[in-house]
Structures are given as structure tokens and as C-alpha cells.
Amino acid sequence: MISLIPSPDTVLQMLKRTGAFREGHFVYPTGKHSPHYFQMPLAFRYYDTARVLAVALSRKFRLERDISSQLPKIAVISPSSGGIPVAFGVRDALSAEQIYWAEKEANGKRMFRQYVNQGEVNPCIIVDDIIRSGHAIEETLGLVKELGARVLGCGAIVRFTSAPDKLEDVPIMSLVEFDAHMYDDETGCKDCKKDTPAEHVRF
Ligand SMILES: [Zn+2]
């Protein structure tokens, strides 16, 4: 079964082909500079690509006895809108019973979009499209624990290697582990030194 999971190179090629992974000279809204840019929803606009990525991630979860033995009484949870297509794809592949997603409120606090009560959320896996800092998935873990649910697994299509590789004792699965280069401003940026024109990106 493990052989049905595409290699990190294959996944990166899919992300490149769909425009979800680009190389160049980018400036983020935070002012940070980087030679690469991920906009994962561009990969998820194509149903076939979305399905291949979500099914691949779901296989990693299915290999975990603690998860497969509890199916279908599992919830798949996305920390943000970006993870919703991943959550639906993984839910579908696992035939998991529940799906939830969180959003950031105007006050900056992350909340579940669904009104849910203590004890209503099945043991869960948290999935996102990309884990850059790990803050979103950590905040979601906090929400899940407040609701009294157990986190059995978590994962994303891409995880930056600068982000944590586990949440408490739960390892973070991913299809690609990416060593992202980020510069706080133009002073350290190699592309600024070469006077390469920069593209300002929204996310
Ligand atoms: Zn730069």
C-alpha cells in the first residue's frame, strides 16, 4: 500500500504543473522575501490533482492502526479554508464520518465554523494543505482538546521543515518536507542582491 503514495518529487512536480509551487523572487505581506512561493489552492482547483493528493495523504493515515481501527468513527478537521478540500478528500478516501473546519474570527481567534458541543466530535485527524509555521494546526489542536476530542493524527500535503514535525506526541505526516528559505527583509535576500524583480504576493 505504501508504494501507492507518490514520491515527494512527483508531488512537487504536480504542484509546479498546477502553479501551486513557483520559484522566483517573492515578497510576502509580512515583508519577508523568499525564492519560492506556494499557493496550494491552485493545485486543488483541478479535481484529479486534488484527489491524487488527498488519497495519498489518506493512505498514510490508514497505515496507522490507531486510526484505521476506529474508522468510520473519525472526524477530519481543517484549521482553515485552505485545508477544506484536503479534509473533504481525506474524509472521502477514509469514509470517515465527520468533517469540521475552523476559521479565524475578526478578533484573530480561531473557531470552529460549525457550532459543536462538548463530546460531539469524534476522535480526529487534523489536515491542512500546507504547514508553514505550525501555528494554525497547534491552535486547532487546542480547540479540539477543549471539545474533549482526541487527536489521532495530523498532516498536510507540504510541511516546511522549519515547522514542528509533531503535535505533542502525534507525528505530523506530509507528502513533501520542504526546506523553505525565508529572509526577514531585503538585506539577506540573494535575489535582491542580484536585482531580480520581485513579485509581491497576497498570502
Ligand atoms: Zn528579495
Boltz pocket constraint, residues with backbone or C-beta under 6 A from the ligand:
constraints:
  - pocket:
      binder: B
      contacts: [[A, 25], [A, 26], [A, 33], [A, 34], [A, 185], [A, 186], [A, 189], [A, 190], [A, 191], [A, 192], [A, 198]]
      max_distance: 6.0
